[in-house]
Amino acid sequence: MMKSTLTKLSAVALTLGLVTGCATTDQLTQMQADITKAQETADAAMASANSAGSAASAAERKASAAMSAANVAQASADECAEKCERMMQKSMAK
């Protein structure tokens, strides 16, 4: 009798485990929707990152052009200062 009761309890426990352990179709559909949403979010993040990278590259090009212009202006200012210094030396020598 004890063996029979144990067998019945085991069968009930196994059935309950299988019923509660298996995912339903609704759960699988929800999981697929969550996966799709996560993929869309990842794709949007990648697009934003690519856009930010493009903007950073454009900013770097502009900064490089500004630095070149500043270097040219500095060279011109140095040349002018040198000419002024020579003129001052000439006028002081007279």
SVG drawing of the C-alpha trace seen along z (x, -y; Angstrom):
<svg xmlns="http://www.w3.org/2000/svg" viewBox="-2 -109 74 111">
<polyline fill="none" stroke="black" stroke-width="0.4" points="0.0,0.0 2.8,-2.4 4.5,-1.7 1.2,-2.4 0.7,-5.7 4.3,-6.7 3.8,-5.9 0.6,-8.0 2.2,-11.0 5.2,-10.7 2.9,-10.7 1.0,-13.8 4.3,-15.6 5.7,-14.8 2.5,-16.0 2.4,-19.2 6.1,-19.8 5.6,-19.3 2.5,-21.6 4.1,-24.4 7.5,-24.0 6.6,-24.3 6.2,-27.6 2.8,-28.4 2.3,-29.8 1.5,-33.1 4.7,-33.2 6.7,-32.3 4.9,-35.0 5.7,-37.5 9.3,-36.4 9.6,-36.8 8.1,-40.3 10.6,-41.2 13.5,-39.9 12.2,-41.9 11.9,-45.0 15.4,-44.5 16.8,-44.1 15.1,-47.3 16.5,-49.1 20.0,-47.8 19.6,-48.8 18.5,-52.3 21.5,-52.6 23.8,-51.5 22.4,-54.1 22.8,-56.8 26.4,-55.7 27.1,-55.8 25.6,-59.3 27.6,-60.5 30.8,-59.1 30.0,-61.0 29.4,-64.2 32.7,-63.7 34.6,-63.2 33.1,-66.4 34.0,-68.3 37.5,-67.0 37.9,-68.2 36.6,-71.6 38.9,-71.8 41.8,-70.8 41.0,-73.5 40.7,-76.1 44.1,-75.1 45.6,-75.5 44.1,-78.9 45.4,-79.8 48.9,-78.7 48.9,-80.8 47.6,-83.8 50.3,-83.3 53.0,-83.0 51.8,-86.3 51.7,-88.0 55.2,-86.8 56.4,-88.1 54.8,-91.4 56.3,-91.7 59.7,-90.9 59.3,-93.7 58.2,-96.1 61.2,-95.2 63.6,-95.8 61.9,-99.2 62.2,-100.2 65.9,-99.2 66.5,-101.3 64.8,-104.3 66.7,-104.0 70.0,-103.7 69.4,-107.0"/>
</svg>
